[in-house]
Amino acid sequence: MTDYSTPNPARFDDEAEEKTKAEKSIPVDKHLFDARTVLITGSITQELAQDVSARLLALSQVSDDPITVIVSSPGGHVESGDMIHDMIQFIRPEVRILGMGWVASAGALIYSSVPKERRFCTKNTRFLLHQPSGGAGGMATDIEIQAKEILKMRDRLNQIFADATGQTLERIEKDTDRDYWMSPEEAIEYGLVGQVVSNIKEFG
């Protein structure tokens, strides 16, 4: 059946806007690739983890030259953070990480994936460590299983942060029992940050 309805001009405007955004992102992506720089911004999701991991693998395939990862994230899906964390350690090139804005939760997990001397941040960055949370639901037996898995995840993350900072596991467990915020100076003292930088010359 032929549709003789009047086209919606707003729909065409939206499509044109999306096309323009996509076209503009192409040169940006190319410049970032040439600069061997990967951005991790916003919530950590499965889609973001796939995109970041693909970029890291592609850069690794091209060259063994160092890669810069910039992180500004409130956190998100822990297993997606695990994927990026492990991929950074898996590839051949050396990776250095620059924290900006905030580096929280799963974002802090990613940030801790490299040795301290390769962890940088800018002066206004905030850091947050805390224990994982999850919405357990379903039958009582399923809730029990999910609760056990969350506790396993908590213990695993605490050990990662203990290894990354040099703090004792007991200290990490105590601090992450509630939201534990740190300024750059506090994060340096804690062992999470290696150096605060103000401009690209200091970073380079």
C-alpha positions as CSV (number, residue, x, y, z in Angstrom):
1,M,0.0,0.0,0.0
2,T,1.4,3.4,-1.0
3,D,1.9,5.9,1.8
4,Y,0.9,9.4,0.7
5,S,1.5,10.9,4.1
6,T,3.6,14.1,4.3
7,P,7.2,13.4,5.3
8,N,8.2,14.6,8.7
9,P,10.9,17.3,8.1
10,A,12.1,16.9,11.7
11,R,13.1,13.3,11.0
12,F,15.2,14.4,8.0
13,D,16.8,17.1,10.1
14,D,17.8,14.5,12.7
15,E,19.2,12.2,10.1
16,A,21.2,15.0,8.6
17,E,22.5,16.0,12.0
18,E,23.6,12.5,12.8
19,K,25.3,12.2,9.4
20,T,27.2,15.5,10.0
21,K,28.3,14.3,13.4
22,A,29.6,11.0,11.9
23,E,31.5,12.8,9.1
24,K,33.1,15.2,11.6
25,S,34.2,12.3,13.9
26,I,36.2,10.6,11.1
27,P,39.1,13.1,11.0
28,V,39.1,13.3,14.8
29,D,39.4,9.6,15.1
30,K,42.2,9.6,12.5
31,H,44.1,12.3,14.4
32,L,43.7,10.4,17.7
33,F,44.8,7.1,16.0
34,D,47.9,8.9,14.6
35,A,48.6,10.3,18.0
36,R,48.2,6.8,19.5
37,T,45.7,8.2,22.0
38,V,42.5,6.5,23.3
39,L,39.8,8.3,25.1
40,I,37.7,6.6,27.8
41,T,35.0,9.1,28.8
42,G,31.6,8.6,30.4
43,S,30.1,5.5,31.9
44,I,32.0,2.2,31.5
45,T,29.7,0.0,29.4
46,Q,30.1,-3.2,27.3
47,E,30.0,-1.1,24.1
48,L,32.7,1.3,25.4
49,A,34.9,-1.7,26.4
50,Q,34.5,-3.2,22.9
51,D,35.4,0.1,21.2
52,V,38.4,0.8,23.5
53,S,39.7,-2.7,23.2
54,A,39.4,-2.7,19.4
55,R,41.4,0.6,19.3
56,L,44.1,-0.7,21.6
57,L,44.4,-3.9,19.5
58,A,44.6,-1.9,16.3
59,L,47.3,0.5,17.7
60,S,49.2,-2.6,18.9
61,Q,49.1,-4.1,15.4
62,V,50.4,-1.0,13.8
63,S,53.4,-0.3,16.1
64,D,55.0,-1.1,19.5
65,D,55.2,2.7,20.2
66,P,53.7,3.8,23.5
67,I,49.9,4.5,23.7
68,T,48.3,7.2,25.8
69,V,44.9,6.4,27.4
70,I,42.9,9.4,28.8
71,V,40.3,8.5,31.5
72,S,37.4,10.6,32.7
73,S,34.7,8.4,34.0
74,P,32.2,8.0,36.9
75,G,32.5,4.2,36.6
76,G,30.0,1.7,35.5
77,H,30.0,-2.0,34.6
78,V,32.8,-3.7,36.5
79,E,33.3,-6.6,34.0
80,S,33.6,-4.0,31.2
81,G,36.2,-2.2,33.2
82,D,37.9,-5.6,33.7
83,M,38.1,-6.0,29.9
84,I,39.8,-2.7,29.4
85,H,42.1,-3.2,32.4
86,D,43.2,-6.6,31.1
87,M,43.5,-5.5,27.5
88,I,45.9,-2.6,28.5
89,Q,48.1,-5.2,30.2
90,F,47.7,-7.7,27.3
91,I,49.0,-5.7,24.4
92,R,52.7,-5.3,23.6
93,P,53.0,-1.4,23.6
94,E,53.6,0.4,26.8
95,V,50.6,2.3,28.0
96,R,50.5,5.5,30.1
97,I,47.3,6.8,31.6
98,L,46.1,10.4,32.2
99,G,43.2,10.9,34.5
100,M,41.1,14.0,34.0
101,G,37.9,15.3,35.6
102,W,37.1,12.3,37.7
103,V,38.4,8.7,37.9
104,A,35.8,6.8,39.8
105,S,34.9,3.2,40.5
106,A,35.4,1.1,37.4
107,G,37.3,4.1,35.9
108,A,39.8,3.8,38.8
109,L,40.1,0.1,38.0
110,I,41.2,0.9,34.5
111,Y,43.4,3.7,35.8
112,S,45.3,1.2,38.0
113,S,46.1,-1.1,35.1
114,V,49.6,0.4,34.5
115,P,52.6,0.8,36.9
116,K,52.4,4.0,39.1
117,E,55.2,5.8,37.3
118,R,52.9,5.7,34.2
119,R,49.8,7.0,36.0
120,F,49.3,10.8,35.6
121,C,46.5,13.2,36.3
122,T,45.7,16.9,35.9
123,K,45.4,19.1,39.0
124,N,41.5,19.1,39.1
125,T,41.0,15.4,38.9
126,R,39.1,13.6,41.7
127,F,39.4,9.9,42.5
128,L,36.9,7.6,44.0
129,L,37.4,4.0,45.3
130,H,34.5,2.0,46.7
131,Q,33.1,-1.5,46.9
132,P,31.0,-2.8,44.0
133,S,27.2,-2.7,44.3
134,G,24.6,-4.8,42.5
135,G,20.8,-5.2,42.4
136,A,20.2,-8.7,43.4
137,G,16.8,-10.0,42.5
138,G,14.9,-13.2,41.7
139,M,14.4,-16.3,43.8
140,A,16.1,-16.5,47.2
141,T,18.7,-19.0,45.9
142,D,19.5,-16.7,43.0
143,I,19.9,-13.7,45.4
144,E,22.2,-15.8,47.5
145,I,24.4,-16.7,44.5
146,Q,24.5,-13.0,43.3
147,A,25.4,-11.8,46.8
148,K,28.3,-14.3,46.9
149,E,29.5,-13.2,43.5
150,I,29.5,-9.5,44.6
151,L,31.6,-10.4,47.6
152,K,34.0,-12.2,45.4
153,M,34.2,-9.2,43.1
154,R,34.8,-6.9,46.1
155,D,37.7,-9.0,47.3
156,R,39.2,-9.2,43.9
157,L,39.0,-5.5,43.3
158,N,40.4,-4.7,46.8
159,Q,43.4,-6.9,46.0
160,I,43.9,-5.1,42.6
161,F,44.0,-1.7,44.4
162,A,46.2,-3.0,47.1
163,D,48.7,-4.3,44.5
164,A,48.4,-1.0,42.5
165,T,48.9,1.4,45.4
166,G,51.1,-0.5,47.8
167,Q,48.5,-0.2,50.6
168,T,47.7,-3.1,52.8
169,L,44.7,-5.2,51.9
170,E,43.2,-4.3,55.3
171,R,43.6,-0.6,54.6
172,I,41.9,-0.9,51.2
173,E,39.1,-2.9,52.7
174,K,38.5,-0.3,55.3
175,D,38.7,2.6,52.9
176,T,36.4,1.1,50.2
177,D,33.7,0.1,52.7
178,R,32.3,3.6,52.0
179,D,33.0,6.1,49.2
180,Y,36.6,7.1,49.4
181,W,37.4,10.3,47.6
182,M,40.9,11.6,46.9
183,S,42.4,14.8,45.5
184,P,45.4,14.4,43.2
185,E,47.7,15.2,46.2
186,E,45.9,12.6,48.4
187,A,46.0,10.1,45.5
188,I,49.8,10.5,45.2
189,E,50.3,10.0,48.9
190,Y,47.9,6.9,48.7
191,G,50.0,5.4,45.9
192,L,47.4,5.6,43.2
193,V,48.8,8.5,41.2
194,G,52.4,8.8,40.0
195,Q,52.5,12.5,39.0
196,V,50.3,15.5,38.5
197,V,50.8,17.4,35.3
198,S,49.6,20.8,34.2
199,N,50.4,20.8,30.5
200,I,51.3,18.4,27.7
201,K,55.0,19.3,28.0
202,E,55.2,17.9,31.5
203,F,53.2,14.9,30.3
204,G,55.4,14.3,27.3
